[in-house]
């Protein structure tokens, strides 16, 4: 678990929705109204590139197909920040 994710959980003192749907290193915040974790698309892509050796296009396709495109009650919020 990342230091930021742990700090968010400690601060809110409650279970977060969607934290299991991405990697902790890509967490950038939480929505206080829904208690949903907010993930950075760019950080998730970079994490997969570093961990799994994917190139940018491969990691981006994987993230959009497996994370951003997923739908469910407790899905996290994915912040679109991969513009470069």
N, C-alpha and C positions, 0 to 999 in steps of 0.2 A: 504494500500500500504506500502511495506517495505521501510525503509530508503534508502537502496541501490537502489531500483527501482526508487524512487523519485529523487535521486541524478543523476542517469543515464539520466532520462527524462529531468531534469533541465540542465544538461551538454550538451546534444545533441540538445535540443530545438526542438524536432520533435517527431512525433508519432512513437511508436515502433511497430514492427510487431510481433504478437504472444503473447503479454503480457497477454492476457485474457485466454490463453490455459493452464495455470498452476497457482499455488499459489505464491503470491509475495515473500513469505518466501523462496522459492526455487530458486529465481533469483540469478545468480552469475555473470552476465555480459551481454554484448551486442556485436554483430558482427557489426563492423563499415561499412563493405561493403554492408550489406543487411539491417541494422537496425533491425535485428531480436534479440529478447531477448534470452539469453542462460539460460536454467534451469538445475539444478543439479538433476539427477535421484535420488540419495541418499537422498537429502534434501526433495524432493517431497514425497518419501516413508516415511521418518521420520515424515513429516508434517501430512500425513494421519494417521499414527500410533498414533500420539499425539492427533489429532483432533477427529478422528472417532473411535479410539480404535481398529483398525485393527492390526493383527499380521503382522510380516515382510513379510511372503510369500503372504498373502492376499493383502497387500498394494502394493507389487512389481507386482503382477499379474494385479492389477487394474491400476497401472501407465503405464505398458507396453501396456495394451489393450486400455486404454482410452486416453493416452497422447502420448507416444512414437510412437505407431503404427498409430496414426492419420496422415492423409495426406491432404494437402491443400496449397494454394498459400502463405498464411501468417502464416504458422505453425512456431513455434519457433524452436530453436536448443536445443536438449536434450543431455547434456553431460553425457556419461556413466561413472559413478564413484561409482557404488554400487558393489564393488568386494568382500567385506567381509561379 
